[in-house]
Amino acid sequence: MNICELVSYIEVGMTKPVVVDRVLLEEYGNYMRVIGFLDKEQILISYFYYDESDEDTGIDINLKYESLDKAIQSIEQFLGVSIDGWENFNRTGYYPEPLENCVENKWNNLVNDIKQGTMIPKGYNEIRLYI
């Protein structure tokens, strides 16, 4: 992905957010993280249990940045990957496979890490947390 593609999907894409990260957090079991751009300064991060159902339960974090550049820098630092290494999941539609035979529930560990800030990118101006 590059900045032009990201801006194009933000401005004219039919689906929001523009998802740039969708990963199964195996250290927490079948919990997934999704990071998407709602607009040029606003990012939505969702953490939820993933079992290929349409059930939407979990934690949503809405981050507001002063600019698109600041938002991109924040996500690059958080992921440890430059924008050139991001995937446009709105275009590819990729979803990881859920873990098989995963019975351990580590939701409390994930919530604690979110509350401690280790699962939230830095550099935002405003944050709204929906648990």
Salt bridges, closest charged atoms under 4 A:
GLU5 OE2 - ARG91 NE 3.05
GLU11 OE2 - LYS40 NZ 2.79
ASP21 OD2 - ARG33 NE 2.69
GLU104 OE1 - LYS106 NZ 3.96
GLU126 OE1 - ARG128 NH2 3.91
